[in-house]
């Protein structure tokens, strides 16, 4: 009987984990871009839209982080 490569976290290196990490990376990139766009905005109307976009990106990033943790912990 063979043991998993990482007995502490047998779910790492699975397709689901790899996919979750790719999506987390994409969410981080999106959040960073939205943050930079928000910081660069000076028009009040554009600033409001940029703030909404940034809030959505922050929520997506938090969800992706939680999903990776969920997969890694094996819940």
C-alpha positions in Angstrom: 0.0 0.0 0.0 1.5 3.3 -1.0 1.2 6.5 1.1 0.1 9.8 -0.3 2.9 12.1 -1.3 1.9 14.6 1.3 0.2 12.8 4.2 -0.6 16.0 5.9 -2.6 17.2 2.9 -3.6 14.5 0.5 -5.7 16.9 -1.5 -2.8 19.0 -2.8 -1.7 18.2 -6.3 -5.2 17.2 -7.3 -7.0 18.7 -10.3 -9.5 20.4 -8.0 -6.7 22.0 -5.9 -4.8 23.1 -9.0 -7.9 24.6 -10.5 -8.6 26.4 -7.2 -5.1 27.8 -7.2 -5.4 29.1 -10.8 -8.7 30.8 -10.0 -7.2 32.3 -6.8 -4.3 33.7 -8.8 -6.7 35.1 -11.4 -8.8 36.7 -8.6 -5.6 38.3 -7.1 -4.6 39.7 -10.5 -8.1 41.1 -11.0 -8.2 42.6 -7.5 -4.8 44.2 -8.0 -5.9 45.7 -11.3 -9.2 47.0 -9.9 -7.3 48.5 -7.0 -4.9 50.3 -9.3 -7.8 51.6 -11.4 -9.6 52.8 -8.3 -6.5 54.6 -7.1 -5.9 56.3 -10.5 -9.5 57.6 -10.8 -10.1 61.3 -10.1 -13.6 61.7 -11.5 -16.4 61.2 -8.9 -18.6 59.1 -11.2 -15.7 56.9 -12.4 -14.5 56.6 -8.8 -17.9 55.3 -7.7 -17.9 52.7 -10.5 -14.3 51.8 -9.7 -15.1 51.4 -6.0 -18.0 49.0 -6.9 -15.7 47.0 -9.2 -13.0 46.8 -6.4 -15.6 45.7 -3.8 -16.7 42.9 -6.2 -13.1 41.9 -6.8 -12.4 41.9 -3.0 -15.4 39.6 -2.5 -14.3 37.2 -5.3 -10.8 37.1 -3.9 -12.1 36.3 -0.4 -14.3 33.5 -1.8 -11.4 32.0 -3.8 -9.1 32.1 -0.7 -11.8 30.3 1.3 -12.3 27.7 -1.4 -8.6 26.9 -1.5 -8.5 26.5 2.3 -11.6 24.3 2.2 -10.0 22.0 -0.4 -6.7 21.9 1.5 -8.3 21.1 4.8 -10.5 18.4 3.3 -13.8 19.5 4.6 
